[in-house]
Amino acid sequence: MATAEQQEESTAAGARPPDMGRFVEFLEARKAETENPRHAAMIGVLIEHSVAEVRDHDIDRTMATLVEDCVYHYYGDPALIKQSGGPVIHRDGVIANYLANMANGTLDMDSIEVEVDHFFINDDAIAWDGWARLRLPGSVLVASGATLPDGGTVDDFYVLRSRQAIVIPFRDGLMVGEDFYLDSQGTWEKVS
């Protein structure tokens, strides 16, 4: 569950920058408390996936956590689906998306964060819902047609906080992919 500190979004100066380390710590705590070895192994694969993609930008390690015929699904906001490459992305598209996002800074430890409200695991999948927090420069928002919050400039950085649910199916100890359910009704706030 999200801690009170994680749920505290704003200060008088603006939004708290994202910190993906919080999600990794959350997963490590869940892994430590589970008594089911299969579930602990699945959480371990998700930790490796998260660290490899966001902290280390290691495409080979990231893809090693996925089955060869991996597939990503995107549901919800049409603009976010289009930005992700479409509603269904197979291995080559997954690699291309990861490489692009590693290069453009979207997958940095201080650019993205997951706040978990509910976490579920069974023998077939891990799932959660909660909030995604994404830091982007004002210039990117303007280029995408977004209106900057009052008093903001293209030189400022902003945090988008929006609801999401993710289901990660597993097969043979590896992630089959990720199924994202995205809400476009998030809020933008200038980073403090």
C-alpha positions as a printed Julia matrix, in Angstrom:
192×3 Matrix{Float64}:
  0.0     0.0     0.0
  1.1     3.56   -0.55
  2.54    5.16    2.57
  1.37    8.52    3.87
  4.64    9.98    2.61
  4.02    8.59   -0.87
  0.48    9.93   -0.9
  1.67   13.43    0.06
  1.97   14.99   -3.37
  2.39   18.68   -2.94
  4.29   21.15   -0.89
  3.93   24.89   -0.95
  6.69   24.86   -3.59
  5.17   22.2    -5.87
  5.15   18.48   -6.62
  7.65   16.04   -5.14
  9.88   14.65   -7.9
  9.27   10.98   -8.79
 11.52    8.33   -7.23
 11.36    4.83   -8.74
 13.43    3.58   -5.82
 10.25    3.72   -3.72
  8.6     1.13   -5.98
 11.65   -1.13   -5.86
 11.67   -0.88   -2.05
  7.96   -1.72   -1.99
  8.59   -4.84   -4.11
 11.55   -5.91   -1.98
  9.38   -5.66    1.15
  6.61   -7.73   -0.5
  9.15  -10.34   -1.57
 10.59  -10.52    1.96
  7.18  -11.08    3.53
  5.86  -13.71    1.11
  6.03  -17.33    2.19
  5.32  -18.73   -1.27
  8.62  -19.47   -3.1
  6.98  -19.18   -6.53
  5.55  -15.76   -5.71
  8.87  -14.61   -4.25
 10.61  -15.65   -7.47
  8.05  -13.76   -9.57
  8.53  -10.62   -7.49
 12.29  -11.09   -7.87
 11.93  -11.12  -11.66
  9.82   -7.94  -11.49
 12.48   -6.26   -9.31
 15.21   -7.23  -11.78
 13.07   -5.97  -14.67
 12.41   -2.63  -12.94
 16.03   -2.04  -11.92
 17.43   -3.07  -15.31
 15.06   -0.82  -17.28
 14.91    2.26  -15.06
 18.11    2.43  -13.01
 20.65    0.64  -15.19
 19.18    1.18  -18.7
 20.31   -2.34  -19.57
 18.17   -3.56  -22.47
 19.63   -7.09  -22.43
 18.84   -7.59  -18.73
 15.42   -6.01  -19.17
 14.51   -8.32  -22.05
 15.94  -11.36  -20.21
 13.05  -11.03  -17.74
 10.53  -11.49  -20.57
  9.5   -14.57  -22.55
 10.64  -14.62  -26.18
  7.11  -14.02  -27.5
  6.36  -11.18  -25.07
  3.5    -8.8   -25.76
  2.47   -5.51  -24.2
 -1.15   -4.29  -24.23
 -2.29   -0.72  -23.68
 -5.88    0.15  -22.75
 -7.56    3.45  -21.93
 -6.47    6.83  -23.21
 -6.16    6.81  -27.04
 -3.37    9.44  -27.05
 -1.28    7.44  -24.58
 -1.9     4.28  -26.57
 -0.74    5.99  -29.75
  2.33    7.4   -27.98
  3.17    3.87  -26.8
  3.11    2.55  -30.37
 -0.4     1.1   -30.47
 -2.66   -1.13  -28.41
 -0.54   -4.28  -28.92
  3.27   -4.28  -29.0
  5.33   -7.39  -29.7
  9.01   -8.04  -28.89
 10.62   -5.79  -31.54
  8.32   -2.9   -30.61
  8.92   -3.51  -26.9
 12.68   -3.27  -27.46
 12.29   -0.13  -29.57
 10.08    1.52  -26.91
 12.52    0.67  -24.11
 15.52    1.95  -26.05
 13.75    5.21  -26.98
 12.57    5.82  -23.4
 15.98    4.95  -21.95
 17.55    7.47  -24.35
 15.04   10.29  -23.81
 15.11   10.16  -20.0
 11.56    8.91  -19.5
 12.96    5.8   -17.78
 15.19    7.45  -15.2
 14.94    6.86  -11.46
 13.82   10.47  -10.96
 11.5    10.53  -13.99
  9.01    7.81  -13.13
  7.45    6.33  -10.02
  4.75    3.82   -9.18
  2.61    4.29   -6.07
  0.76    1.08   -5.27
 -2.68    1.17   -3.68
 -3.54   -2.53   -4.14
 -1.11   -5.37   -4.94
 -2.16   -8.85   -6.04
 -0.19  -11.98   -6.84
 -1.16  -15.52   -7.71
  0.65  -18.34   -9.51
 -0.09  -16.8   -12.93
  0.33  -13.02  -12.55
  1.24   -9.96  -10.55
 -1.15   -7.01  -10.66
 -1.52   -3.67   -8.96
 -3.38   -0.45   -9.19
 -2.43    2.94   -7.94
 -0.75    6.0    -9.33
  1.89    6.57  -11.96
  4.02    9.68  -11.54
  5.97   10.91  -14.57
  8.32   13.91  -14.73
  8.52   15.76  -18.04
  9.97   19.1   -19.15
  7.57   21.88  -20.1
  9.01   21.9   -23.62
  7.82   18.31  -24.17
  4.35   19.15  -22.89
  4.04   22.15  -25.19
  5.3    20.1   -28.15
  2.58   17.52  -27.44
 -0.11   20.21  -27.37
 -0.62   20.28  -23.6
 -1.34   23.49  -21.75
  1.14   24.3   -18.99
 -0.22   24.85  -15.48
 -0.66   28.48  -14.42
  2.66   30.24  -14.08
  4.6    27.46  -15.76
  7.18   27.84  -18.5
  8.77   25.53  -21.04
 11.92   25.57  -18.87
 10.11   24.11  -15.84
  9.62   20.43  -15.09
  6.2    18.95  -14.3
  4.87   15.78  -12.69
  1.87   14.0   -14.17
  0.05   11.91  -11.58
 -2.58    9.58  -13.01
 -4.35    6.35  -12.12
 -3.16    3.1   -13.62
 -3.6    -0.61  -13.26
 -1.04   -3.1   -14.52
 -1.3    -6.86  -14.94
  1.88   -8.83  -15.56
  1.24  -12.44  -16.61
  4.02  -14.99  -16.03
  4.98  -18.15  -17.87
  7.88  -20.45  -17.02
  9.18  -17.98  -14.43
  9.34  -15.01  -16.83
  7.08  -12.08  -17.57
  4.82  -12.6   -20.6
  4.5    -8.83  -20.94
  2.57   -6.02  -19.33
 -1.08   -5.02  -19.67
 -1.51   -1.31  -18.9
 -4.84    0.3   -18.08
 -4.23    4.05  -18.34
 -6.3     7.0   -17.16
 -5.78   10.25  -19.02
 -7.46   12.35  -16.33
 -4.3    12.94  -14.34
 -3.04   16.18  -12.9
  0.05   18.17  -13.86
  1.99   20.07  -11.24
  5.27   21.95  -11.41
  8.14   20.17   -9.67
  9.28   21.86   -6.48
